Amino acid sequence: MPLCFFVAKEATITLLIIVFEISLSSPISESSCVKLYFCPLSPALMDSDIKATIRSWLPQDEIDKVDRYIQQSAKTQGLMVRGYLRALLSNHGQFQPDEWQFEYGDKGKPRLTAAQYERSGIDFNLSHSGDWLLLAIHQQPLLNKAPSTVEPTIELGVDIERCRKSTNIHSILNHYFSKPETAALLALPSELQRDRFFDLWALKESYIKAKGLGLALSLKSFGFDLTTMEQSLLTLKSSEQLQPELLSCGLMQQMVFKQGVSLQLFDKVETVDVKSDVTNDVTTELLVVEAAHWDCVLGHLDKDYRFTISVRGLSYQDKSVEYDAEVVIINAVVQSTS
């Protein structure tokens, strides 16, 4: 909701345009727990029977998307992503893996159809990078609620990113990062700047995915202040013993988890200093507004991968968002649905 007002003093006119989210009446979900599933995408983890099972779940349009990948490894990972999603949704909802139906927002954000959301109360978001898929699921309790009263109450976005040494981070800063973010990053010792860059990039990705606006939302119109976050540990559970190759690559069962990251919304403030009837000076300043009811967190899966979650509608007053994390393997997840 925009707010505009004028202040006149000594021939100087200040135009202040504040754009922010007023959420005093924002809907708050009754369940504040977000389930995080970390899913390895190594093709060697999926056997041929599981591959056939997943293909049998998919409608023809999804099979066609998978088959369009040129590299076999990409085809296998595309199949695994769809298998993980459908199987894990079935662990939460009352539908079989082949029954889930999806629709997409204007910028491609996936969600359950309205009919299935009414019966399951499930919001989800997913992200994959390299050898990992991250799937976040939030389920609104349906007890004593008629289906027509169940409506989406949260905005949820996640991202997982692999730190890449080849990325020219400084050329990207000026185009996509806000001035406060850039200044804070460049103030760090040079050896810490790359990690901070990918932390911020992952946070930005999770926020634009939560909003469902894609790059139509300027990456400079918002930013994150990491000085407010508090570090803790998040236990990575497993339904089975972790395979040696996962442990050997640095997967941590006690993950570094940083909550309380501050989301800031930016707008420009223009001050017009009237010099005469025909000339004036215009100065532009950045207005910073703290975003309300957003919970933004940053975690590290291992030394190479970090993950982020941005969610709105789960935290309110003294009620904090809870996170439960689990690593799952494709064969076991698919078999659990039979």
C-alpha positions, 0 to 999 in steps of 0.5 A, a space after each residue: 500500500 503506497 503512502 505519499 506526503 509532501 513537506 514544504 520548507 524554505 522553498 525546498 520541496 521534499 517528495 517522499 514516496 514510500 512503498 512497503 508491505 503493510 501486514 497488520 492484518 496479514 493472514 497467519 498460518 496455524 502451523 509454523 513448521 516448514 519441513 526441509 528435504 535435502 535430496 541428493 541427485 547423483 544418478 547412481 542412487 536410482 536403480 532401473 526399477 525406481 526409474 520406471 516407477 517414477 516415469 509411470 507417475 508422470 503425465 505425458 507433458 512431464 515425460 516430454 520435458 524430461 526426454 528433451 534433455 540432451 545429456 543422459 545425466 540431465 534426464 536422470 536428474 530431471 526424473 529424480 526431481 519429479 520423483 522426489 516431489 511427488 513421493 514426498 508430497 504423498 508422504 504429507 497428503 492423501 493423494 498417490 504420487 501419480 495423482 498430484 496436479 500442478 498449476 503455474 503462476 504468471 512467472 512459472 512458480 509451481 503450486 498445487 491446483 486449487 482443488 488439491 490445495 483445498 484437500 491437502 493444505 500444502 504449500 511447497 517450493 523447490 530448488 536444485 543446484 549441482 548434485 542437490 535438490 531442496 524441497 520445502 513443504 508447509 502443510 496447513 492443518 485441515 482439522 474442522 475446516 470445510 474445504 472452501 475455507 482453506 486458502 493459501 496463507 503464506 509466501 514460500 521460496 527456497 534456494 540452494 546454491 553451490 559456491 562457484 570459484 569461476 563466477 566474477 562476483 564484482 561484475 554482478 554486484 553493480 547490476 543486481 545488488 543494492 548499495 547497502 549490500 554491496 558496501 557491506 560485502 566490499 567491507 569484508 576481507 577479500 577472502 570472505 567476499 565470495 562466500 558473502 556474495 553467494 549467501 546474498 544471491 541465494 537469499 535474493 533467489 529465495 525471496 523472488 521465488 516466494 513472491 512468484 514474480 521472477 526477474 520482474 521484481 528488481 533485485 535492487 529493490 530489496 536487500 538483506 542485512 546479515 548483521 541481525 542474524 543469529 547462528 545456531 545448528 539445525 539437525 539433518 535427520 535421516 530415515 536411513 543410514 547415510 551412504 558413505 559417499 554423502 558423508 565423505 563429500 562433507 555433508 554435515 548432520 549438524 548444519 550451520 543455521 542462521 536465523 533472523 536475517 533482516 529483509 529490507 525494501 528499498 525505494 528512492 527519495 527525491 529532494 527538489 531544491 528550487 533555485 529559481 523559476 526555471 532551475 532546481 537541484 534534484 538529489 536522490 536518496 535511498 529509503 530503507 523499510 524493514 519488511 514485516 512478517 518475513 522469516 529469512 534464514 541462511 544455512 550451510 549444507 556442507 562447505 560448498 552448498 548453502 541454502 536459504 528460505 524466505 517465508 511470509 505468514 508464519 511468524 507473528 509476535 512471539 511465534 517463531 518459525 520452526 524448521 525440520 530438516 531431513 536427507 532422503 534417498 530416491 529409492 527409499 522415498 519412492 518405495 515408501 509410497 507403495 
